Amino acid sequence: MVRAKVLISCVGGLVEPNPWPQGIPGHETFTGDIFHSARWRYDIDLRDKNVVVIGSGCSAAQFVPELPTVYGAKKVTQVMRTPPWVVPKQEQPFGDSWGPWLNTHIPGFAHTLRLLVAAKAEYDWRLFGDSAWSKAHRRKNEAGLLEHMRRTVPEKYWEVLTPNYDVACKRRIFDATWFPSLKDARIDLTTKQLLKANPRSVTLGARTYPPSKTPGPDDAEKEIDADVIILGNGFQTTQWFHPLQVVGRNGHSLRDVFAQRGGPQMYMGPTMDAFPNFFTIFGPNTATGHTSVVLASENMVNYTIKLLKPILKGDATAVEVTESAERAWSKDIQDQLQNTVWHRGGCKSWYVDDGGWNSTVYPYSQVWFGLKCMFPKWSDYTYRYTTKGLVKKYLRMFAKIALLGILVVVVRGARRMGVHHLDAEGWKLILRQVVGRLLFSGGDRLKVLARGVVNGER
Ligand SMILES: Cc1cc2nc3c(=O)[nH]c(=O)nc-3n(C[C@H](O)[C@H](O)[C@H](O)COP(=O)(O)OP(=O)(O)OC[C@H]3O[C@@H](n4cnc5c(N)ncnc54)[C@H](O)[C@@H]3O)c2cc1C
């Protein structure tokens, strides 16, 4: 057993791969290899193999183009249920040779560039709302993306690659290689339904997207040779901390508390009431659809360090968010999410679980989240102080009261001298004189000066 005063979870959100798709039989009789892209089997040689890929999300978009070119696969059949919105990937500014050089050798260049990239990403936040303005931006954005798709992929794919839901409802794919790779005759993208796996093949059925109005030749069953099946079917994103069992001071596990409160939730992402000194980086509702998870994680790291400071300095032994703050936070997040494209954009995504609870994304801008992390709302937390911490706390309190007292005395004294009757010219003169005297003469008594000014001695 390892004893620790503080526990910080950094187990990530896209870690546990989804298993073989439920309800599709035959994978146990398949004699080839099956693996998930997040558990890549480098020991399996894909050269001259028939590879079937299940899924068309961000992972598949990255590895499918490499299967024939880098791994030497003979034939790749990619099974897609619904098309993603695909955004042309931003090129590295100043190219692959100049970019890294400038970042390394020009002071401040990398920081400025990062700021510009973050600002550009932040601008995409406009796409996620439910207002007429956001919807208009989505339509404009979608038109541009469809144009890009038609320019990039063969015409036979135009229909299946036209999404029937709003852009940004599902995670967008930032792509530079998948669309161009669809020109490769060795890659076949299909929306026929995966019906079953056989010992050395898979059976595909009717077309799932777009659904056929009347059955046609595209809907006939088809057997596809398969030596290897690669699952690009995503991650278990709506459960948190699996397989970790985190138990709070009341003896309840986080999972129990999530179930009691309607779904996974944690205040600001890192903290939960009744779980003192437990923090998580990349907790529930901290990813965004428009900007980097890494940036959000950095914000949470800063926030956690601020909260931890009194403990690290030996001033406190425990910190815990209040239950009312946590509940209010979660209610606000869930309410706000109802008015976003994730819930109104006409798609089913991995952000939302089957019961409609969205524990994945943050409905506000990352700038706002960054500010909230920079300036924690201390009244939402309770600390258990050490004696040293208590002394410091009371000293700080005493100092504040003393400062307030001094301020009151000064204001009253100034009023008695009639300073409140001064006009702008009088204040300017006082300021000039004060600065002058402090700098050059070591400071005459202000009282005399103020009286002089009030009495018209300018
Ligand atoms: C294919 C893919 C592409 C992505 N692309 C982007 C992108 O372009 N931009 C972006 O912002 N985000 C992207 N993400 C999201 C990504 O999850 C985050 O950006 C980032 O990796 C999160 O960092 P993290 O440290 O929180 O978690 P991770 O990088 O997932 O790291 C978690 C670590 O914890 C370990 N771990 C888990 N459970 C335990 C345990 N019980 N005990 C010990 N160790 C454990 C894991 O093995 C892993 O090493 C992508 C994710 C995937 C899967």
Ligand as a Chemical Component Dictionary entry (heavy atoms), coordinates in Angstrom:
data_LIG
# 
_chem_comp.id                   LIG 
_chem_comp.type                 NON-POLYMER 
_chem_comp.pdbx_formal_charge   0 
_chem_comp.three_letter_code    LIG 
# 
loop_
_chem_comp_atom.comp_id 
_chem_comp_atom.atom_id 
_chem_comp_atom.alt_atom_id 
_chem_comp_atom.type_symbol 
_chem_comp_atom.charge 
_chem_comp_atom.model_Cartn_x 
_chem_comp_atom.model_Cartn_y 
_chem_comp_atom.model_Cartn_z 
_chem_comp_atom.pdbx_ordinal 
LIG C1  C1  C 0 -6.223 8.934  -31.569 1  
LIG C2  C2  C 0 -6.395 10.143 -30.688 2  
LIG C3  C3  C 0 -6.157 11.389 -31.214 3  
LIG C4  C4  C 0 -6.306 12.514 -30.428 4  
LIG N1  N1  N 0 -6.044 13.724 -30.975 5  
LIG C5  C5  C 0 -6.169 14.824 -30.221 6  
LIG C6  C6  C 0 -5.863 16.105 -30.758 7  
LIG O1  O1  O 0 -5.512 16.245 -31.902 8  
LIG N2  N2  N 0 -6.002 17.189 -29.951 9  
LIG C7  C7  C 0 -6.378 17.064 -28.666 10 
LIG O2  O2  O 0 -6.424 18.053 -27.972 11 
LIG N3  N3  N 0 -6.682 15.860 -28.148 12 
LIG C8  C8  C 0 -6.590 14.751 -28.882 13 
LIG N4  N4  N 0 -6.888 13.544 -28.349 14 
LIG C9  C9  C 0 -7.410 13.492 -27.009 15 
LIG C10 C10 C 0 -6.307 13.054 -26.062 16 
LIG O3  O3  O 0 -6.891 12.128 -25.218 17 
LIG C11 C11 C 0 -5.718 14.213 -25.267 18 
LIG O4  O4  O 0 -5.322 15.255 -26.062 19 
LIG C12 C12 C 0 -4.513 13.866 -24.425 20 
LIG O5  O5  O 0 -3.853 12.717 -24.809 21 
LIG C13 C13 C 0 -5.016 13.661 -23.036 22 
LIG O6  O6  O 0 -3.903 13.608 -22.207 23 
LIG P1  P1  P 0 -3.975 12.876 -20.852 24 
LIG O7  O7  O 0 -2.618 12.938 -20.274 25 
LIG O8  O8  O 0 -5.106 13.394 -20.039 26 
LIG O9  O9  O 0 -4.375 11.355 -21.172 27 
LIG P2  P2  P 0 -3.624 10.267 -22.047 28 
LIG O10 O10 O 0 -2.687 10.846 -23.021 29 
LIG O11 O11 O 0 -4.711 9.381  -22.572 30 
LIG O12 O12 O 0 -2.765 9.487  -20.961 31 
LIG C14 C14 C 0 -3.353 8.691  -19.938 32 
LIG C15 C15 C 0 -2.304 7.743  -19.418 33 
LIG O13 O13 O 0 -2.764 7.122  -18.232 34 
LIG C16 C16 C 0 -2.505 5.725  -18.286 35 
LIG N5  N5  N 0 -3.460 5.021  -17.427 36 
LIG C17 C17 C 0 -4.780 4.858  -17.595 37 
LIG N6  N6  N 0 -5.298 4.152  -16.578 38 
LIG C18 C18 C 0 -4.288 3.886  -15.735 39 
LIG C19 C19 C 0 -4.181 3.180  -14.500 40 
LIG N7  N7  N 0 -5.244 2.625  -13.930 41 
LIG N8  N8  N 0 -2.975 3.099  -13.917 42 
LIG C20 C20 C 0 -1.897 3.666  -14.490 43 
LIG N9  N9  N 0 -1.935 4.329  -15.655 44 
LIG C21 C21 C 0 -3.108 4.439  -16.262 45 
LIG C22 C22 C 0 -2.654 5.397  -19.757 46 
LIG O14 O14 O 0 -2.004 4.214  -20.066 47 
LIG C23 C23 C 0 -1.980 6.610  -20.394 48 
LIG O15 O15 O 0 -0.602 6.464  -20.446 49 
LIG C24 C24 C 0 -6.726 12.396 -29.103 50 
LIG C25 C25 C 0 -6.954 11.123 -28.575 51 
LIG C26 C26 C 0 -6.793 10.016 -29.365 52 
LIG C27 C27 C 0 -7.044 8.655  -28.784 53 
# 
loop_
_chem_comp_bond.comp_id 
_chem_comp_bond.atom_id_1 
_chem_comp_bond.atom_id_2 
_chem_comp_bond.value_order 
_chem_comp_bond.pdbx_ordinal 
LIG C1  C2  SING 1  
LIG C2  C3  SING 2  
LIG C2  C26 DOUB 3  
LIG C3  C4  DOUB 4  
LIG C4  N1  SING 5  
LIG C4  C24 SING 6  
LIG N1  C5  DOUB 7  
LIG C5  C6  SING 8  
LIG C5  C8  SING 9  
LIG C6  O1  DOUB 10 
LIG C6  N2  SING 11 
LIG N2  C7  SING 12 
LIG C7  O2  DOUB 13 
LIG C7  N3  SING 14 
LIG N3  C8  DOUB 15 
LIG C8  N4  SING 16 
LIG N4  C9  SING 17 
LIG N4  C24 SING 18 
LIG C9  C10 SING 19 
LIG C10 O3  SING 20 
LIG C10 C11 SING 21 
LIG C11 O4  SING 22 
LIG C11 C12 SING 23 
LIG C12 O5  SING 24 
LIG C12 C13 SING 25 
LIG C13 O6  SING 26 
LIG O6  P1  SING 27 
LIG P1  O7  DOUB 28 
LIG P1  O8  SING 29 
LIG P1  O9  SING 30 
LIG O9  P2  SING 31 
LIG P2  O10 DOUB 32 
LIG P2  O11 SING 33 
LIG P2  O12 SING 34 
LIG O12 C14 SING 35 
LIG C14 C15 SING 36 
LIG C15 O13 SING 37 
LIG C15 C23 SING 38 
LIG O13 C16 SING 39 
LIG C16 N5  SING 40 
LIG C16 C22 SING 41 
LIG N5  C17 SING 42 
LIG N5  C21 SING 43 
LIG C17 N6  DOUB 44 
LIG N6  C18 SING 45 
LIG C18 C19 SING 46 
LIG C18 C21 DOUB 47 
LIG C19 N7  SING 48 
LIG C19 N8  DOUB 49 
LIG N8  C20 SING 50 
LIG C20 N9  DOUB 51 
LIG N9  C21 SING 52 
LIG C22 O14 SING 53 
LIG C22 C23 SING 54 
LIG C23 O15 SING 55 
LIG C24 C25 DOUB 56 
LIG C25 C26 SING 57 
LIG C26 C27 SING 58 
# 
